[in-house]
Each structure stands twice: as structure tokens, then as C-alpha cells.
Amino acid sequence: MDKNINKTELKEFLDSKVEQYNNLKFIDSDPIQVPHQFTLKEDIEIAGFLTATISWGNRKSIIKNAKRVIELLDNSPYDFVLNHHETDLEKLESFVHRTFNGEDFIQFIKSLQHIYKSHNGLESVFLKHAEKDSLQSSISQFKSTFFEIEHKHRTTKHVSDPIKNSAAKRLNMFLRWMIRNDNTGVDFGIWNTLSPSQLSCPLDVHSGNVARKLGLLKRKQNDSKALIELDTALRNLDSKDPVKYDFALFGLGVFEGF
């Protein structure tokens, strides 16, 4: 594809790719299928958050391990988070996905319980520091809130912080799942207090490489500065729903080797 194409042609091309990938078929091969098992808002949130947390590496192993997470929570994530006893946590010790281990998993359950019991749930924590067109400081503040209870330092690396120059790919993906609602049945759109216009694209190797080839991104590293650059370019194409283009960039990178 020619790098010198104009904005209108680029938008038409990417819009057609959004249509191609942003539909129910996408769920079959994506980790989003795990929270799709649930109907209760809090179950979807917690299953989505834990799935997004371990979403790096091979997609098949992400899906397999995310399903294992749900099984270990007795297939009722919200009930388990809210009402577990210390002894219920022992069975989580054996869990491992890459560098995320049982100790981290147990900490996440305790931190989630704290979020629901003391902060009125995940949505209200992200809402509290939301800016008009960005949730990056919300993500940073979320990390502080998540770890304001006693915790092991090793676990903090599993929650990204944009202020420390992270692109926070997994949390941006989780927020896309919760906030976007385009009636295709992929993203949930269950957080009505926040708007798709505030979302940032989950930036990873695939979406970054495709964005550079299309001239949407110049910066070489996939960090928070690159994310701001990509966000600006995508908002220029659609200010109300910039992150729909995640489907296009991801699809082109992963399924088409663009």
C-alpha cells in the first residue's frame, strides 16, 4: 500500500478493515471470548480485567490460561472476589502464565476485593481521574489504588503505568472492551459513565508496525509517547470512536501479515 495515500483514502481503507474484523467472528480467536461467558456486569469486568492482565504471548495459551483463571474462581469471579476466605486462595498458588504466577494472582484477587469494597468497583476508579480525551492518568491512578493495600513489590509490574512511559497495552485493551459499544457484539460497552472518545489504542508490536507502515506513527518505540502520537492520528480519522481502528491495525498485522 502506498505511503503517500491521502487521509480520505486511508480512512476508507481502515474503515473497510474495521468492518472486516469488528464482528462476532473476531471473538472466536480472541481473549475477549473469556469475559463473553458472563452476563453480570461485575463478572464481565473481573473476567475481562484478569484476562487482559495475562494477554501477552501466544493467543492460544492466553485463552487457555484465562479460562483456567475463571475455573479457579469457581466460574463466578465477582462472588469469589467479594466473598473468598483465605483458604480459598490456596488453590490459586499453582497458577502460572509467563511471569504472572500464583502469588500475583492472589494479590490481584485481594486488590480487586479492596476496589469493590472500598472504591465502589472498577468503573468508578477509572472514572475518578478521567480527562476529557484521555484515560492515561486514570490508568496511573488506578495502579496506585490497586496497590494501596499491603502487597508484594513483584506484583506491581503486572499493572502498567503510562506516567512511567508505558503504552499500557493491556489496560487500554481492557478499557476498550468495557467502554466501546458499537452494537456488533464484540466490545461490551457496559461502562456508560465513560466515552469511547476517551479511549487509547492498545499499542503492541503488531498494531505499532502496521501504524508505522501506514504513516500513522513515526516514533520507533512502543511507549506512552508513541501512544499519544497514534491517538492523535486516529482521533483525526474518527474523534468519537478512535479505537475502532484497533481492529483494523490488529487484523492487518496478525491475520494479514501486513
C-alpha atoms as an extended CHARMM CRD file, in Angstrom:
* protein
*
       258  EXT
         1         1  MET       CA              0.0000000000        0.0000000000        0.0000000000  PROA      1               0.0000000000
         2         2  ASP       CA              1.3430000000        3.4200000000       -0.9720000000  PROA      2               0.0000000000
         3         3  LYS       CA              2.5240000000        5.5330000000        1.9500000000  PROA      3               0.0000000000
         4         4  ASN       CA              1.5640000000        8.7080000000        0.1150000000  PROA      4               0.0000000000
         5         5  ILE       CA             -2.1720000000        7.9840000000        0.0730000000  PROA      5               0.0000000000
         6         6  ASN       CA             -4.2800000000       10.8600000000        1.3070000000  PROA      6               0.0000000000
         7         7  LYS       CA             -6.3130000000       10.9820000000        4.5140000000  PROA      7               0.0000000000
         8         8  THR       CA             -9.6190000000       10.1880000000        2.7810000000  PROA      8               0.0000000000
         9         9  GLU       CA             -8.2170000000        7.0780000000        1.0970000000  PROA      9               0.0000000000
        10        10  LEU       CA             -6.5140000000        5.9520000000        4.3080000000  PROA      10              0.0000000000
        11        11  LYS       CA             -9.7470000000        6.4030000000        6.2560000000  PROA      11              0.0000000000
        12        12  GLU       CA            -11.7320000000        4.4410000000        3.6540000000  PROA      12              0.0000000000
        13        13  PHE       CA             -9.1710000000        1.6360000000        3.6990000000  PROA      13              0.0000000000
        14        14  LEU       CA             -9.0910000000        1.4210000000        7.5080000000  PROA      14              0.0000000000
        15        15  ASP       CA            -12.8890000000        1.7110000000        7.8290000000  PROA      15              0.0000000000
        16        16  SER       CA            -13.2450000000       -1.2770000000        5.4890000000  PROA      16              0.0000000000
        17        17  LYS       CA            -10.8020000000       -3.2500000000        7.6760000000  PROA      17              0.0000000000
        18        18  VAL       CA            -12.7460000000       -2.3080000000       10.8250000000  PROA      18              0.0000000000
        19        19  GLU       CA            -15.8630000000       -3.7180000000        9.1820000000  PROA      19              0.0000000000
        20        20  GLN       CA            -13.9790000000       -6.8730000000        8.2090000000  PROA      20              0.0000000000
        21        21  TYR       CA            -12.6990000000       -7.6110000000       11.7270000000  PROA      21              0.0000000000
        22        22  ASN       CA            -15.0620000000       -5.8950000000       14.1760000000  PROA      22              0.0000000000
        23        23  ASN       CA            -17.7300000000       -8.5890000000       14.1750000000  PROA      23              0.0000000000
        24        24  LEU       CA            -18.6670000000      -11.7400000000       16.0680000000  PROA      24              0.0000000000
        25        25  LYS       CA            -16.2120000000      -13.9480000000       14.1310000000  PROA      25              0.0000000000
        26        26  PHE       CA            -13.4020000000      -11.9810000000       15.8020000000  PROA      26              0.0000000000
        27        27  ILE       CA            -14.3690000000      -13.3580000000       19.2450000000  PROA      27              0.0000000000
        28        28  ASP       CA            -13.5560000000      -16.9770000000       18.3260000000  PROA      28              0.0000000000
        29        29  SER       CA             -9.8140000000      -16.3620000000       18.1900000000  PROA      29              0.0000000000
        30        30  ASP       CA             -9.5430000000      -13.5430000000       20.7250000000  PROA      30              0.0000000000
        31        31  PRO       CA             -9.1550000000      -13.4720000000       24.5410000000  PROA      31              0.0000000000
        32        32  ILE       CA            -12.3300000000      -11.3290000000       24.7110000000  PROA      32              0.0000000000
        33        33  GLN       CA            -14.2230000000      -14.6370000000       24.4280000000  PROA      33              0.0000000000
        34        34  VAL       CA            -13.4710000000      -15.2930000000       28.1340000000  PROA      34              0.0000000000
        35        35  PRO       CA            -15.4910000000      -12.4100000000       29.6250000000  PROA      35              0.0000000000
        36        36  HSD       CA            -18.1540000000      -13.1640000000       26.9860000000  PROA      36              0.0000000000
        37        37  GLN       CA            -19.1130000000      -16.2050000000       29.0770000000  PROA      37              0.0000000000
        38        38  PHE       CA            -20.8150000000      -13.8540000000       31.5560000000  PROA      38              0.0000000000
        39        39  THR       CA            -23.8370000000      -11.5620000000       31.7480000000  PROA      39              0.0000000000
        40        40  LEU       CA            -23.4300000000       -9.9290000000       35.1810000000  PROA      40              0.0000000000
        41        41  LYS       CA            -21.5930000000       -6.5940000000       34.8560000000  PROA      41              0.0000000000
        42        42  GLU       CA            -19.1080000000       -7.3290000000       37.6590000000  PROA      42              0.0000000000
        43        43  ASP       CA            -18.3500000000      -10.8260000000       36.3340000000  PROA      43              0.0000000000
        44        44  ILE       CA            -17.6100000000       -9.3430000000       32.8990000000  PROA      44              0.0000000000
        45        45  GLU       CA            -15.3800000000       -6.6450000000       34.4300000000  PROA      45              0.0000000000
        46        46  ILE       CA            -13.3480000000       -9.0000000000       36.5910000000  PROA      46              0.0000000000
        47        47  ALA       CA            -13.0560000000      -11.7360000000       33.9480000000  PROA      47              0.0000000000
        48        48  GLY       CA            -12.0920000000       -9.0440000000       31.4260000000  PROA      48              0.0000000000
        49        49  PHE       CA             -9.5470000000       -7.4230000000       33.7140000000  PROA      49              0.0000000000
        50        50  LEU       CA             -7.8350000000      -10.7090000000       34.6330000000  PROA      50              0.0000000000
        51        51  THR       CA             -7.8680000000      -11.8990000000       31.0130000000  PROA      51              0.0000000000
        52        52  ALA       CA             -6.3660000000       -8.6170000000       29.8060000000  PROA      52              0.0000000000
        53        53  THR       CA             -3.7140000000       -8.8370000000       32.5430000000  PROA      53              0.0000000000
        54        54  ILE       CA             -2.3170000000      -12.0710000000       31.1090000000  PROA      54              0.0000000000
        55        55  SER       CA             -2.8120000000      -11.0800000000       27.4610000000  PROA      55              0.0000000000
        56        56  TRP       CA              0.7220000000      -11.2870000000       26.2260000000  PROA      56              0.0000000000
        57        57  GLY       CA              2.4230000000      -14.0010000000       24.2340000000  PROA      57              0.0000000000
        58        58  ASN       CA              0.7310000000      -16.7340000000       22.2450000000  PROA      58              0.0000000000
        59        59  ARG       CA             -3.0090000000      -16.1180000000       21.8440000000  PROA      59              0.0000000000
        60        60  LYS       CA             -3.9480000000      -19.7830000000       22.2470000000  PROA      60              0.0000000000
        61        61  SER       CA             -2.1070000000      -20.0230000000       25.5470000000  PROA      61              0.0000000000
        62        62  ILE       CA             -3.5900000000      -16.6950000000       26.7100000000  PROA      62              0.0000000000
        63        63  ILE       CA             -7.1200000000      -18.0280000000       26.0780000000  PROA      63              0.0000000000
        64        64  LYS       CA             -6.3480000000      -21.3940000000       27.6850000000  PROA      64              0.0000000000
        65        65  ASN       CA             -4.8590000000      -19.7890000000       30.7950000000  PROA      65              0.0000000000
        66        66  ALA       CA             -7.5920000000      -17.1560000000       31.0590000000  PROA      66              0.0000000000
        67        67  LYS       CA            -10.1860000000      -19.9600000000       31.0540000000  PROA      67              0.0000000000
        68        68  ARG       CA             -8.1490000000      -21.6270000000       33.8030000000  PROA      68              0.0000000000
        69        69  VAL       CA             -8.2860000000      -18.3800000000       35.8200000000  PROA      69              0.0000000000
        70        70  ILE       CA            -12.0820000000      -18.4430000000       35.6200000000  PROA      70              0.0000000000
        71        71  GLU       CA            -12.2390000000      -22.1160000000       36.6570000000  PROA      71              0.0000000000
        72        72  LEU       CA            -10.0510000000      -21.3910000000       39.6890000000  PROA      72              0.0000000000
        73        73  LEU       CA            -12.5310000000      -18.6640000000       40.6520000000  PROA      73              0.0000000000
        74        74  ASP       CA            -15.3340000000      -21.2850000000       40.6230000000  PROA      74              0.0000000000
        75        75  ASN       CA            -16.7280000000      -19.7660000000       37.4120000000  PROA      75              0.0000000000
        76        76  SER       CA            -18.1150000000      -16.8540000000       39.4820000000  PROA      76              0.0000000000
        77        77  PRO       CA            -15.3880000000      -14.2270000000       39.5080000000  PROA      77              0.0000000000
        78        78  TYR       CA            -17.3430000000      -11.4850000000       41.3140000000  PROA      78              0.0000000000
        79        79  ASP       CA            -18.6550000000      -13.7760000000       44.0270000000  PROA      79              0.0000000000
        80        80  PHE       CA            -15.1710000000      -15.2220000000       44.5530000000  PROA      80              0.0000000000
        81        81  VAL       CA            -13.5100000000      -11.7700000000       44.7100000000  PROA      81              0.0000000000
        82        82  LEU       CA            -16.0630000000      -10.4400000000       47.1600000000  PROA      82              0.0000000000
        83        83  ASN       CA            -16.6000000000      -13.4420000000       49.4400000000  PROA      83              0.0000000000
        84        84  HSD       CA            -13.4670000000      -15.6170000000       49.3640000000  PROA      84              0.0000000000
        85        85  HSD       CA            -11.7990000000      -16.8260000000       52.5470000000  PROA      85              0.0000000000
        86        86  GLU       CA             -8.0380000000      -17.0180000000       52.9540000000  PROA      86              0.0000000000
        87        87  THR       CA             -8.1590000000      -20.8100000000       52.4540000000  PROA      87              0.0000000000
        88        88  ASP       CA             -9.9390000000      -20.3880000000       49.0940000000  PROA      88              0.0000000000
        89        89  LEU       CA             -6.8430000000      -18.6320000000       47.7820000000  PROA      89              0.0000000000
        90        90  GLU       CA             -4.5500000000      -21.6510000000       48.2680000000  PROA      90              0.0000000000
        91        91  LYS       CA             -5.6400000000      -23.3010000000       45.0310000000  PROA      91              0.0000000000
        92        92  LEU       CA             -4.5510000000      -20.2010000000       43.0790000000  PROA      92              0.0000000000
        93        93  GLU       CA             -0.9180000000      -20.7530000000       44.0970000000  PROA      93              0.0000000000
        94        94  SER       CA             -0.2770000000      -23.2360000000       41.2800000000  PROA      94              0.0000000000
        95        95  PHE       CA             -1.3280000000      -20.8160000000       38.5140000000  PROA      95              0.0000000000
        96        96  VAL       CA              1.2910000000      -19.5260000000       36.1110000000  PROA      96              0.0000000000
        97        97  HSD       CA              1.2200000000      -17.5920000000       32.8390000000  PROA      97              0.0000000000
        98        98  ARG       CA              4.6880000000      -16.4970000000       31.7830000000  PROA      98              0.0000000000
        99        99  THR       CA              5.9030000000      -14.2230000000       34.6260000000  PROA      99              0.0000000000
       100       100  PHE       CA              2.4480000000      -13.8940000000       36.2140000000  PROA      100             0.0000000000
       101       101  ASN       CA              2.3190000000      -16.5280000000       38.9520000000  PROA      101             0.0000000000
       102       102  GLY       CA              0.0640000000      -17.7430000000       41.7530000000  PROA      102             0.0000000000
       103       103  GLU       CA              1.4060000000      -15.1600000000       44.1860000000  PROA      103             0.0000000000
       104       104  ASP       CA              0.4920000000      -12.3910000000       41.7330000000  PROA      104             0.0000000000
       105       105  PHE       CA             -2.9270000000      -13.9440000000       41.1240000000  PROA      105             0.0000000000
       106       106  ILE       CA             -3.6900000000      -13.9910000000       44.8710000000  PROA      106             0.0000000000
       107       107  GLN       CA             -2.6080000000      -10.3510000000       45.1930000000  PROA      107             0.0000000000
       108       108  PHE       CA             -4.8650000000       -9.3900000000       42.2780000000  PROA      108             0.0000000000
       109       109  ILE       CA             -7.8660000000      -11.0380000000       43.9720000000  PROA      109             0.0000000000
       110       110  LYS       CA             -7.1760000000       -9.1740000000       47.2330000000  PROA      110             0.0000000000
       111       111  SER       CA             -6.6990000000       -5.8760000000       45.3880000000  PROA      111             0.0000000000
       112       112  LEU       CA             -9.8990000000       -6.4090000000       43.4070000000  PROA      112             0.0000000000
       113       113  GLN       CA            -11.7990000000       -7.1150000000       46.6180000000  PROA      113             0.0000000000
       114       114  HSD       CA            -10.4510000000       -3.8320000000       48.0050000000  PROA      114             0.0000000000
       115       115  ILE       CA            -11.5570000000       -1.9790000000       44.8260000000  PROA      115             0.0000000000
       116       116  TYR       CA            -15.1240000000       -3.3310000000       45.0880000000  PROA      116             0.0000000000
       117       117  LYS       CA            -15.4760000000       -2.9820000000       48.8530000000  PROA      117             0.0000000000
       118       118  SER       CA            -13.7550000000        0.3880000000       49.3490000000  PROA      118             0.0000000000
       119       119  HSD       CA            -13.9400000000        2.1530000000       45.9740000000  PROA      119             0.0000000000
       120       120  ASN       CA            -17.3000000000        1.1520000000       44.5120000000  PROA      120             0.0000000000
       121       121  GLY       CA            -15.8130000000       -1.0520000000       41.7680000000  PROA      121             0.0000000000
       122       122  LEU       CA            -13.5270000000       -0.8040000000       38.7560000000  PROA      122             0.0000000000
       123       123  GLU       CA            -15.6150000000        1.6230000000       36.7260000000  PROA      123             0.0000000000
       124       124  SER       CA            -15.7110000000        4.2890000000       39.4210000000  PROA      124             0.0000000000
       125       125  VAL       CA            -11.9310000000        4.0560000000       39.9810000000  PROA      125             0.0000000000
       126       126  PHE       CA            -11.2390000000        4.7180000000       36.2880000000  PROA      126             0.0000000000
       127       127  LEU       CA            -13.9060000000        7.4320000000       36.1290000000  PROA      127             0.0000000000
       128       128  LYS       CA            -12.4440000000        9.3640000000       39.0470000000  PROA      128             0.0000000000
       129       129  HSD       CA             -9.3720000000       10.6760000000       37.2000000000  PROA      129             0.0000000000
       130       130  ALA       CA            -10.6730000000       10.5640000000       33.6210000000  PROA      130             0.0000000000
       131       131  GLU       CA             -9.7750000000       13.5130000000       31.4040000000  PROA      131             0.0000000000
       132       132  LYS       CA            -11.8470000000       14.8380000000       28.5150000000  PROA      132             0.0000000000
       133       133  ASP       CA             -9.9470000000       12.9360000000       25.8280000000  PROA      133             0.0000000000
       134       134  SER       CA             -7.6800000000       10.5520000000       27.7240000000  PROA      134             0.0000000000
       135       135  LEU       CA             -7.7620000000        7.8180000000       30.3520000000  PROA      135             0.0000000000
       136       136  GLN       CA             -3.9870000000        7.5860000000       30.7410000000  PROA      136             0.0000000000
       137       137  SER       CA             -3.8700000000        9.4090000000       34.0780000000  PROA      137             0.0000000000
       138       138  SER       CA             -6.8450000000        7.2430000000       35.1440000000  PROA      138             0.0000000000
       139       139  ILE       CA             -4.6980000000        4.1700000000       34.4710000000  PROA      139             0.0000000000
       140       140  SER       CA             -1.8500000000        5.5970000000       36.5140000000  PROA      140             0.0000000000
       141       141  GLN       CA             -4.1450000000        6.4590000000       39.4380000000  PROA      141             0.0000000000
       142       142  PHE       CA             -5.7970000000        3.0570000000       39.1410000000  PROA      142             0.0000000000
       143       143  LYS       CA             -2.4110000000        1.4390000000       39.7290000000  PROA      143             0.0000000000
       144       144  SER       CA             -1.9330000000        3.4640000000       42.9320000000  PROA      144             0.0000000000
       145       145  THR       CA             -5.3840000000        2.4980000000       44.1880000000  PROA      145             0.0000000000
       146       146  PHE       CA             -4.8950000000       -1.1480000000       43.2310000000  PROA      146             0.0000000000
       147       147  PHE       CA             -1.7280000000       -1.3720000000       45.3030000000  PROA      147             0.0000000000
       148       148  GLU       CA             -2.7070000000        0.8430000000       48.2480000000  PROA      148             0.0000000000
       149       149  ILE       CA             -3.2730000000       -2.2880000000       50.3380000000  PROA      149             0.0000000000
       150       150  GLU       CA             -0.3530000000       -4.3960000000       51.5470000000  PROA      150             0.0000000000
       151       151  HSD       CA              1.2640000000       -6.1180000000       48.5630000000  PROA      151             0.0000000000
       152       152  LYS       CA              4.4090000000       -7.7830000000       47.3200000000  PROA      152             0.0000000000
       153       153  HSD       CA              6.5180000000       -5.4910000000       45.1700000000  PROA      153             0.0000000000
       154       154  ARG       CA              6.9850000000       -8.1250000000       42.4320000000  PROA      154             0.0000000000
       155       155  THR       CA              3.2820000000       -7.9590000000       41.5420000000  PROA      155             0.0000000000
       156       156  THR       CA              3.3030000000       -4.2300000000       40.7240000000  PROA      156             0.0000000000
       157       157  LYS       CA              4.9750000000       -4.8850000000       37.3690000000  PROA      157             0.0000000000
       158       158  HSD       CA              1.7740000000       -6.5640000000       36.1520000000  PROA      158             0.0000000000
       159       159  VAL       CA             -0.1240000000       -3.2430000000       36.1590000000  PROA      159             0.0000000000
       160       160  SER       CA              1.3160000000       -0.7070000000       33.7030000000  PROA      160             0.0000000000
       161       161  ASP       CA              1.7590000000        2.9890000000       34.3860000000  PROA      161             0.0000000000
       162       162  PRO       CA              1.6280000000        5.4990000000       31.4970000000  PROA      162             0.0000000000
       163       163  ILE       CA              3.3480000000        8.1200000000       33.6760000000  PROA      163             0.0000000000
       164       164  LYS       CA              6.3440000000        5.7670000000       33.7310000000  PROA      164             0.0000000000
       165       165  ASN       CA              6.2630000000        5.8310000000       29.8910000000  PROA      165             0.0000000000
       166       166  SER       CA              4.3470000000        2.5670000000       29.3840000000  PROA      166             0.0000000000
       167       167  ALA       CA              1.9320000000        2.2310000000       26.4540000000  PROA      167             0.0000000000
       168       168  ALA       CA             -0.2530000000        0.2030000000       28.8920000000  PROA      168             0.0000000000
       169       169  LYS       CA             -1.4370000000       -2.0010000000       26.0470000000  PROA      169             0.0000000000
       170       170  ARG       CA             -3.3710000000       -4.4970000000       28.1570000000  PROA      170             0.0000000000
       171       171  LEU       CA             -5.2070000000       -1.9190000000       30.2600000000  PROA      171             0.0000000000
       172       172  ASN       CA             -6.1080000000        0.0960000000       27.1700000000  PROA      172             0.0000000000
       173       173  MET       CA             -7.4710000000       -3.1010000000       25.6350000000  PROA      173             0.0000000000
       174       174  PHE       CA             -9.4840000000       -3.8280000000       28.7900000000  PROA      174             0.0000000000
       175       175  LEU       CA            -10.9100000000       -0.2890000000       28.7200000000  PROA      175             0.0000000000
       176       176  ARG       CA            -11.8430000000       -0.7270000000       25.0520000000  PROA      176             0.0000000000
       177       177  TRP       CA            -13.7500000000       -3.8940000000       25.9790000000  PROA      177             0.0000000000
       178       178  MET       CA            -15.6510000000       -2.1530000000       28.7950000000  PROA      178             0.0000000000
       179       179  ILE       CA            -16.4080000000        1.2130000000       27.1690000000  PROA      179             0.0000000000
       180       180  ARG       CA            -16.8450000000        0.7610000000       23.4070000000  PROA      180             0.0000000000
       181       181  ASN       CA            -20.3250000000       -0.2160000000       22.2990000000  PROA      181             0.0000000000
       182       182  ASP       CA            -20.8570000000       -0.3360000000       18.5620000000  PROA      182             0.0000000000
       183       183  ASN       CA            -23.6460000000       -2.9290000000       18.5030000000  PROA      183             0.0000000000
       184       184  THR       CA            -21.5320000000       -5.5760000000       16.7420000000  PROA      184             0.0000000000
       185       185  GLY       CA            -21.4020000000       -7.7010000000       19.9030000000  PROA      185             0.0000000000
       186       186  VAL       CA            -17.5970000000       -7.7110000000       20.2950000000  PROA      186             0.0000000000
       187       187  ASP       CA            -16.8640000000       -4.9760000000       22.8670000000  PROA      187             0.0000000000
       188       188  PHE       CA            -19.2210000000       -4.8430000000       25.8510000000  PROA      188             0.0000000000
       189       189  GLY       CA            -19.9190000000       -1.1190000000       26.3110000000  PROA      189             0.0000000000
       190       190  ILE       CA            -21.0760000000       -1.6500000000       29.9040000000  PROA      190             0.0000000000
       191       191  TRP       CA            -19.3250000000        1.4180000000       31.3640000000  PROA      191             0.0000000000
       192       192  ASN       CA            -21.7180000000        4.1970000000       30.3870000000  PROA      192             0.0000000000
       193       193  THR       CA            -20.0360000000        6.8480000000       32.5360000000  PROA      193             0.0000000000
       194       194  LEU       CA            -17.0390000000        6.8990000000       30.1830000000  PROA      194             0.0000000000
       195       195  SER       CA            -16.9480000000        7.5740000000       26.4560000000  PROA      195             0.0000000000
       196       196  PRO       CA            -15.2320000000        5.8020000000       23.5290000000  PROA      196             0.0000000000
       197       197  SER       CA            -13.7310000000        9.2000000000       22.5990000000  PROA      197             0.0000000000
       198       198  GLN       CA            -11.5420000000        8.9560000000       25.7420000000  PROA      198             0.0000000000
       199       199  LEU       CA            -10.0060000000        5.6070000000       24.7790000000  PROA      199             0.0000000000
       200       200  SER       CA             -6.4720000000        4.9490000000       23.5580000000  PROA      200             0.0000000000
       201       201  CYS       CA             -5.4450000000        2.2660000000       21.0830000000  PROA      201             0.0000000000
       202       202  PRO       CA             -3.8870000000       -0.8720000000       22.6210000000  PROA      202             0.0000000000
       203       203  LEU       CA             -0.4080000000       -0.4160000000       21.1550000000  PROA      203             0.0000000000
       204       204  ASP       CA              1.6800000000       -3.5500000000       20.6610000000  PROA      204             0.0000000000
       205       205  VAL       CA              4.1970000000       -4.9480000000       18.1660000000  PROA      205             0.0000000000
       206       206  HSD       CA              1.5020000000       -5.7190000000       15.5540000000  PROA      206             0.0000000000
       207       207  SER       CA             -0.5400000000       -2.5240000000       15.7270000000  PROA      207             0.0000000000
       208       208  GLY       CA              2.6460000000       -0.4440000000       16.0320000000  PROA      208             0.0000000000
       209       209  ASN       CA              4.2690000000       -1.9460000000       12.9350000000  PROA      209             0.0000000000
       210       210  VAL       CA              1.1200000000       -1.5380000000       10.8480000000  PROA      210             0.0000000000
       211       211  ALA       CA              0.6250000000        2.0470000000       12.0900000000  PROA      211             0.0000000000
       212       212  ARG       CA              4.1920000000        2.9050000000       11.0290000000  PROA      212             0.0000000000
       213       213  LYS       CA              3.7170000000        1.3660000000        7.5840000000  PROA      213             0.0000000000
       214       214  LEU       CA              0.5680000000        3.4410000000        7.1160000000  PROA      214             0.0000000000
       215       215  GLY       CA              2.3110000000        6.6350000000        8.2480000000  PROA      215             0.0000000000
       216       216  LEU       CA              0.1620000000        6.9680000000       11.4030000000  PROA      216             0.0000000000
       217       217  LEU       CA              3.1770000000        6.6500000000       13.6960000000  PROA      217             0.0000000000
       218       218  LYS       CA              6.7980000000        7.7550000000       13.3840000000  PROA      218             0.0000000000
       219       219  ARG       CA              8.2060000000        7.0160000000       16.8330000000  PROA      219             0.0000000000
       220       220  LYS       CA             10.2170000000        3.7910000000       16.9320000000  PROA      220             0.0000000000
       221       221  GLN       CA              9.4760000000        2.5540000000       20.4930000000  PROA      221             0.0000000000
       222       222  ASN       CA              6.0270000000        1.3670000000       21.5550000000  PROA      222             0.0000000000
       223       223  ASP       CA              5.7920000000        3.5860000000       24.6310000000  PROA      223             0.0000000000
       224       224  SER       CA              3.4530000000        6.2350000000       26.0410000000  PROA      224             0.0000000000
       225       225  LYS       CA              4.8370000000        8.9120000000       23.6860000000  PROA      225             0.0000000000
       226       226  ALA       CA              4.1150000000        6.6770000000       20.6880000000  PROA      226             0.0000000000
       227       227  LEU       CA              0.6370000000        6.0890000000       22.0660000000  PROA      227             0.0000000000
       228       228  ILE       CA             -0.0610000000        9.8410000000       22.1890000000  PROA      228             0.0000000000
       229       229  GLU       CA              1.1740000000       10.1610000000       18.5930000000  PROA      229             0.0000000000
       230       230  LEU       CA             -1.0010000000        7.2690000000       17.3970000000  PROA      230             0.0000000000
       231       231  ASP       CA             -4.0120000000        8.5150000000       19.3900000000  PROA      231             0.0000000000
       232       232  THR       CA             -3.7190000000       11.9180000000       17.7350000000  PROA      232             0.0000000000
       233       233  ALA       CA             -3.6260000000       10.3270000000       14.2640000000  PROA      233             0.0000000000
       234       234  LEU       CA             -6.6160000000        8.0570000000       14.9810000000  PROA      234             0.0000000000
       235       235  ARG       CA             -8.6820000000       10.8670000000       16.5340000000  PROA      235             0.0000000000
       236       236  ASN       CA             -8.0290000000       12.7530000000       13.3350000000  PROA      236             0.0000000000
       237       237  LEU       CA             -9.7920000000        9.9180000000       11.4510000000  PROA      237             0.0000000000
       238       238  ASP       CA            -12.6610000000        9.4950000000       13.9610000000  PROA      238             0.0000000000
       239       239  SER       CA            -12.7760000000       11.6670000000       17.0830000000  PROA      239             0.0000000000
       240       240  LYS       CA            -15.8360000000        9.9080000000       18.5520000000  PROA      240             0.0000000000
       241       241  ASP       CA            -14.5380000000        6.3350000000       18.2570000000  PROA      241             0.0000000000
       242       242  PRO       CA            -10.8030000000        6.4000000000       17.5010000000  PROA      242             0.0000000000
       243       243  VAL       CA            -10.1230000000        2.9650000000       18.9570000000  PROA      243             0.0000000000
       244       244  LYS       CA            -12.3120000000        1.1410000000       16.4600000000  PROA      244             0.0000000000
       245       245  TYR       CA             -9.1390000000        1.2670000000       14.3330000000  PROA      245             0.0000000000
       246       246  ASP       CA             -7.5200000000       -1.1730000000       16.7600000000  PROA      246             0.0000000000
       247       247  PHE       CA             -9.4700000000       -3.8760000000       14.8810000000  PROA      247             0.0000000000
       248       248  ALA       CA             -8.0110000000       -2.7010000000       11.5660000000  PROA      248             0.0000000000
       249       249  LEU       CA             -4.4020000000       -2.3840000000       12.7730000000  PROA      249             0.0000000000
       250       250  PHE       CA             -4.5420000000       -5.6590000000       14.6750000000  PROA      250             0.0000000000
       251       251  GLY       CA             -6.2800000000       -7.5560000000       11.8790000000  PROA      251             0.0000000000
       252       252  LEU       CA             -3.8470000000       -6.2850000000        9.2600000000  PROA      252             0.0000000000
       253       253  GLY       CA             -0.8730000000       -7.2240000000       11.4610000000  PROA      253             0.0000000000
       254       254  VAL       CA             -1.9410000000      -10.5710000000       12.8980000000  PROA      254             0.0000000000
       255       255  PHE       CA             -4.2050000000      -12.0440000000       10.2320000000  PROA      255             0.0000000000
       256       256  GLU       CA             -2.7750000000      -10.4830000000        7.0780000000  PROA      256             0.0000000000
       257       257  GLY       CA              0.9150000000      -10.0480000000        7.9850000000  PROA      257             0.0000000000
       258       258  PHE       CA              0.6650000000       -6.5460000000        6.5530000000  PROA      258             0.0000000000
